[in-house]
Amino acid sequence: MKSRLILWTLVFFLLTPAWMRLAWEFTPRKVMNLMIVDKTVLNSSSVKHRSVNWVLDHEKNV
């Protein structure tokens, strides 16, 4: 009985990332008009904005 509980717990924890990935893949994208304005960056390189861009991509904002 105890080994069966451990097995189901292990299967649950191993399948959770796969389930979350599938849920993320089938979540519809959100269309938003966004503009990042930061006057502290003097050149056009977006190194300072990588984290903002990563969050927007992760949340499926287009």
C-alpha positions as CSV (number, residue, x, y, z in Angstrom):
1,M,0.0,0.0,0.0
2,K,2.8,2.4,0.9
3,S,4.8,1.6,-2.2
4,R,1.7,2.3,-4.4
5,L,1.2,5.7,-2.8
6,I,4.9,6.5,-3.4
7,L,4.6,5.4,-7.0
8,W,1.5,7.6,-7.6
9,T,3.2,10.5,-6.0
10,L,6.3,10.1,-8.1
11,V,4.2,9.8,-11.3
12,F,2.3,12.9,-10.4
13,F,5.4,14.9,-9.9
14,L,7.0,13.6,-13.1
15,L,3.9,14.4,-15.2
16,T,3.2,17.8,-13.8
17,P,5.8,19.7,-16.0
18,A,4.4,17.9,-19.1
19,W,0.9,18.9,-18.2
20,M,1.9,22.5,-17.6
21,R,3.7,22.7,-20.9
22,L,0.7,21.3,-22.8
23,A,-1.6,23.8,-21.0
24,W,0.8,26.7,-22.0
25,E,1.0,25.6,-25.6
26,F,-2.7,25.5,-26.0
27,T,-3.4,28.8,-24.2
28,P,-4.4,31.4,-26.8
29,R,-2.1,34.4,-27.4
30,K,-3.1,37.8,-26.2
31,V,-2.7,40.6,-28.8
32,M,-1.6,43.8,-27.1
33,N,-0.1,47.0,-28.4
34,L,2.9,47.7,-26.2
35,M,5.8,50.2,-26.3
36,I,8.7,50.1,-24.0
37,V,9.9,53.6,-23.3
38,D,13.0,54.0,-21.2
39,K,15.0,57.2,-21.4
40,T,17.9,55.9,-19.4
41,V,19.2,53.8,-22.3
42,L,21.2,56.1,-24.7
43,N,21.7,53.7,-27.6
44,S,19.3,51.4,-29.4
45,S,20.6,48.1,-27.9
46,S,17.9,46.5,-25.9
47,V,20.1,44.8,-23.4
48,K,18.4,46.6,-20.5
49,H,15.0,45.4,-21.7
50,R,15.7,41.7,-22.0
51,S,13.8,40.8,-18.8
52,V,10.7,42.8,-19.8
53,N,10.7,41.2,-23.3
54,W,11.2,37.7,-21.7
55,V,8.2,38.2,-19.4
56,L,6.0,39.4,-22.3
57,D,7.0,36.4,-24.4
58,H,6.4,34.1,-21.5
59,E,3.0,35.4,-20.9
60,K,2.2,35.0,-24.7
61,N,1.7,38.7,-25.4
62,V,2.3,39.4,-29.1
